Amino acid sequence: MSAVLWVNIDNYFKTNILADMGSGGLYSTLLVKEVLLSDSFKPEKYNPPAVAILSNIVRPISQGPHGDGKVHIYSEYPYWLACVDNEQMTYATAKANAQILVQRLRNFVLTRFALGGLTSTFVETVYETEILDWGVEVLGGNVGGNYKGVGALRLIVRTET
């Protein structure tokens, strides 16, 4: 465990998404081969099916004493969990596969409320996760080309120090 909760959140997502969605996980199709941390979503650089974890900022929500003589800081960590599938022959298959992968990411977050109370040695603790929205897009399909389904789920991880 790191003293920095942000590092712990990244590692939690990376380890547990691969455990759930990869080989030996909960599913028998569309098995994720790679989960990686990234500053931006670059589907052409991943080994699909893949998930990219994107989080580049933290927002302090409120801070100050709360009657116990200690300063409390509430923060929000915005995250994108983005996915990409292998190239497909049809638009419909590419879109359906992206929808399936995004739904699996949504299920992952929904079954891990507050990421199990993840904490850091600095005593910052996750107390809530909120899914904001999710969507898919199909790339490619130029003359004679294949299609690639991509998707993303946007969420907030809320913490207290």
Secondary structure, 3 states (H helix, E strand, C coil): CCCCHHHHHHHHHHHHHHHHHCCCCCCCCCCCCEEEECCCCCHHHCCCCEEEEECCCCEEEEEEECCCCCEEEEEEEEEEEEEEEEEECCHHHHHHHHHHHHHHHHHHHHCCHHHHHCECCCCCEEEEEEEEEEEEEEEECCCCCCEEEEEEEEEEEEEEC
